[in-house]
Structures are given as C-alpha cells and as structure tokens.
C-alpha cells in the first residue's frame, strides 16, 4: 500500500501561483517571438518570391543579353532602323537618278534635208514658183518620250514672207530622233521685181532664202519633272534657179530652245 504524502497548503498555493505566472509570461512573450520568427522567415525567402506580379512579369520579359531593354523595345528599334535605312537608300537613289538618268535635257533641232521638188515657170507674165521639200530632225536625249505639237515653218525672200509650211504633232521616243517632213510652195515672184527676177532666172543667179520653224513641246521625265518648251530653228539657204539647173547650194541653221 502506497503511502499518501500530504503537502502543506501554503506550499501548494505557492506552486500554483508560480505556474500561473509562468503561463501569463508566456502569453505576453509569444507575440514578440512570433513576429521575430516571421521576420526571419521573410528574410530567408527568395527575392523573386517577394516581387509583385507586375514586377515579376516585367522581369520575365527581360532577355539575358540585354537586361535593360524589353523584347518589344528591341523589335521597335529594329523596325525604326530598317525604315530609316530604306528611306535613306531611296533618297540616295532618287538623287543619283535625278542628277544622271532622270535629268531633263533640252531636245535639239536640225534641218537634215532641203531640196527643190519642183520649179514652176510662167513666161508671160514671168512667174517663178518653187516647191521645196524639207526635213527637220528632233533629237530627244531624255529617258522619257518627248511630245511636240503642230509646227509651222515660214520662208522669207528679201525680208518678205514667201511661203508657209505646216507639220503635224508627234512623239519622239526616249533617246531617239524623229524627222518631221514638210513641203512648201515658195512664191519668189511675190516680192521680186519683174526685171530682177527675169535677170536672176536667165543668168542663173543665186537667191538667198531664210526660214524660221517654230515647234512647241513638253518634257515629261517619268512624271517627276515636267516643263513646256518652245523650239525655234532659223536657217538661211542659197537656192540656184536657172534654165539649166535648180538646186539648194548651202544651208546654215541655228536652233534655240527656251
């Protein structure tokens, strides 16, 4: 039989009070201990886990080669560089072409042929009329076609107009030449006195004629350059008419474009 030990009442009360005080101390110290543990746990967590979702997403989009630039930024930069390069190259090509191939140049005029097609002589009263065939060449040095309008050629003898010739409009292809044919009846006896004309015809003297040709046109180089021009060809010629022969001996021409 186990013996029963009885403690004094005062000792029992003291032990009860000590345990109660220890419990109260633990209750008051528990929050501070828990907060300290929580802080230690937060410090030991990985840095990436403490990021906000937006920061984590932004960090995920950063490439390993360029940590400060996003993929979208790099794409925009590449697009801008490609566009700027294309614009620069296109501008350089247009500049080179405008200074070389696309540079508008004035067409040139020249009289390629002039001959007497027919001589008409009336003895009573004395009248001499000459039919002339002329060819005027238009050379186009540009890379585009040249359009010209209706042309008019005036013939003069002794300062007076003795004939007019007309030619239709046309087109000269790029870097090519085209000949505009025309025929004119020259009425020499309109301005010459009867005595002078009779002497010139019988003796076979030379007749000095002059001509002036006017041709309007337009330069259009691929729609980039357009300009209206007025071409003029002034010629002087020596025509020999007599009973024995009729010919054009010499021709001297000067062309102007404005």
C-alpha positions in Angstrom: 0.0 0.0 0.0 1.4 3.3 -1.2 1.6 5.9 1.4 -0.1 9.2 0.8 2.0 12.3 1.2 0.2 15.5 2.2 1.8 18.8 1.5 1.1 21.9 3.3 -1.5 24.2 2.0 0.9 27.1 1.6 3.4 25.2 -0.5 0.6 24.0 -2.8 -0.6 27.6 -3.2 2.9 28.9 -4.0 3.4 26.3 -6.7 0.1 27.1 -8.3 0.9 30.8 -8.3 4.3 30.2 -9.9 2.9 28.1 -12.8 0.1 30.7 -13.3 2.7 33.5 -13.5 4.8 31.5 -16.0 1.8 30.9 -18.2 1.0 34.6 -18.2 4.6 35.4 -19.1 4.5 33.0 -22.0 1.3 34.6 -23.2 2.8 38.1 -23.2 6.1 37.0 -24.8 4.5 34.8 -27.6 3.6 37.6 -30.0 7.0 39.2 -30.0 8.6 35.8 -30.5 6.3 35.0 -33.4 6.9 38.4 -35.1 10.7 37.8 -34.8 10.3 34.4 -36.4 8.1 35.8 -39.1 10.7 38.4 -40.0 13.4 35.8 -40.1 11.3 33.7 -42.5 10.7 36.7 -44.8 14.4 37.5 -44.9 15.2 33.9 -45.8 12.6 33.7 -48.7 13.9 34.2 -52.3 13.9 37.8 -53.6 11.9 36.9 -56.7 9.1 35.5 -54.4 8.6 38.9 -52.8 8.1 40.7 -56.1 4.7 42.0 -57.1 3.1 40.2 -60.1 3.7 43.2 -62.4 7.4 43.4 -61.4 7.8 39.6 -61.8 6.2 39.7 -65.3 8.4 42.6 -66.4 11.4 40.8 -65.1 10.4 37.7 -67.0 10.3 39.6 -70.3 13.9 40.9 -69.9 16.2 38.9 -72.1 19.5 37.5 -70.8 21.6 39.5 -73.4 20.1 42.9 -72.7 18.7 43.1 -69.2 17.6 46.8 -69.5 15.7 46.5 -72.8 12.4 44.6 -73.4 11.8 42.4 -76.4 9.1 44.8 -77.6 11.6 47.7 -77.4 14.2 45.8 -79.4 11.6 45.0 -82.1 10.6 48.6 -82.4 14.2 49.7 -82.6 14.9 47.2 -85.4 11.8 48.4 -87.3 12.8 52.0 -86.9 16.4 51.3 -88.1 15.1 49.3 -91.1 12.7 52.1 -92.0 15.3 54.8 -91.7 17.8 52.8 -93.8 15.1 52.3 -96.5 14.3 56.0 -96.6 18.0 56.9 -96.8 18.7 54.4 -99.6 15.6 55.5 -101.6 16.6 59.2 -101.2 20.1 58.5 -102.4 18.9 56.5 -105.4 16.4 59.3 -106.4 19.2 61.9 -106.0 21.6 59.9 -108.2 18.9 59.3 -110.9 17.8 62.9 -110.9 21.4 64.0 -111.4 22.1 61.5 -114.2 19.5 59.4 -115.9 16.4 61.4 -114.9 17.9 64.8 -115.5 15.8 66.7 -118.0 17.7 67.9 -121.1 16.6 70.1 -123.9 15.8 68.5 -127.3 17.8 69.5 -130.3 16.7 70.6 -133.8 18.5 70.4 -137.1 17.5 70.6 -140.7 18.5 67.3 -142.3 17.4 67.8 -145.8 16.3 70.6 -148.1 15.7 70.1 -151.8 13.8 71.6 -154.7 10.9 69.3 -155.7 9.6 71.3 -158.5 10.1 74.6 -160.3 7.2 76.3 -162.0 7.9 79.0 -164.6 5.4 81.1 -166.4 6.9 83.2 -169.2 4.1 85.7 -169.8 3.9 87.3 -167.4 7.1 85.9 -165.9 6.5 84.0 -162.7 8.7 81.6 -160.8 7.4 79.3 -158.1 9.5 76.7 -156.3 8.2 73.7 -154.2 10.7 72.7 -151.5 10.9 69.5 -149.5 12.4 69.9 -146.1 13.1 67.6 -143.2 13.6 68.7 -139.6 15.1 66.3 -137.1 14.2 66.4 -133.4 16.5 64.5 -131.1 15.3 63.6 -127.7 18.2 62.9 -125.2 15.9 62.1 -122.2 14.9 58.8 -120.7 11.2 59.5 -121.5 9.3 60.3 -124.6 9.1 63.9 -125.9 5.8 65.2 -127.2 5.7 68.1 -129.7 2.8 70.0 -131.1 2.0 71.2 -134.6 4.9 73.1 -136.2 5.0 76.0 -138.6 7.8 76.9 -140.9 8.0 80.3 -142.6 10.1 81.1 -145.7 11.4 84.6 -146.5 12.9 86.2 -149.5 14.2 89.7 -149.4 12.7 90.2 -145.9 9.2 89.3 -147.0 7.3 86.1 -146.3 7.0 84.0 -149.5 5.8 80.6 -148.1 4.4 78.7 -145.1 4.7 75.0 -144.3 2.8 73.1 -141.6 3.6 69.8 -139.9 1.5 67.6 -137.6 2.2 66.9 -133.9 4.1 63.8 -132.9 6.2 62.0 -130.3 9.9 61.2 -130.1 10.8 58.1 -128.1 13.4 58.1 -125.4 17.0 58.7 -126.6 15.8 58.6 -130.2 15.4 61.0 -133.1 12.4 61.7 -135.4 12.3 63.6 -138.6 9.4 65.9 -139.3 8.8 66.2 -143.1 7.2 69.2 -144.7 6.6 70.6 -148.2 6.2 74.3 -149.0 5.5 76.3 -152.1 7.8 79.3 -152.3 6.3 82.2 -154.4 9.5 84.0 -155.2 7.9 86.4 -157.7 5.7 87.9 -155.0 8.4 90.3 -153.8 10.9 90.4 -156.6 10.6 93.0 -159.3 9.9 91.7 -162.7 13.3 93.0 -164.0 15.3 91.5 -161.2 13.5 88.1 -161.4 14.0 87.9 -165.1 17.7 88.7 -164.9 18.2 86.2 -162.0 16.4 83.4 -163.8 18.1 83.8 -167.1 21.6 84.4 -165.7 21.2 81.7 -163.1 22.0 84.0 -160.1 21.7 82.8 -156.5 18.6 83.5 -154.4 19.1 83.9 -150.7 16.2 82.5 -148.7 15.6 82.3 -145.0 13.3 80.1 -142.9 12.0 80.0 -139.3 10.5 77.0 -137.8 8.5 77.0 -134.5 7.8 73.8 -132.6 6.1 73.7 -129.2 6.8 70.7 -127.0 6.8 69.3 -123.5 9.4 67.5 -121.4 8.0 64.9 -119.0 10.5 62.7 -117.3 8.6 59.9 -115.6 6.2 62.3 -114.0 8.9 63.7 -111.8 9.9 66.7 -114.0 7.6 68.5 -116.4 8.4 71.5 -118.5 7.0 73.2 -121.6 9.5 74.2 -124.2 9.4 76.3 -127.3 11.9 75.3 -130.0 12.9 77.5 -132.9 15.1 76.8 -135.9 16.4 79.6 -138.0 18.0 78.8 -141.4 19.5 80.6 -144.3 19.9 78.9 -147.6 21.2 79.6 -151.1 18.9 78.5 -153.9 20.1 78.4 -157.5 17.4 78.6 -160.2 18.0 78.9 -163.9 17.1 77.3 -167.2 20.0 74.8 -166.8 19.7 73.8 -163.1 17.8 74.2 -159.9 19.4 73.3 -156.6 20.0 74.3 -153.0 23.7 75.0 -152.7 24.2 75.6 -148.9 22.2 75.7 -145.7 23.2 77.2 -142.4 20.9 76.7 -139.3 20.8 77.8 -135.7 18.5 76.2 -133.1 17.3 77.7 -129.8 15.2 76.1 -127.1 13.5 78.1 -124.3 
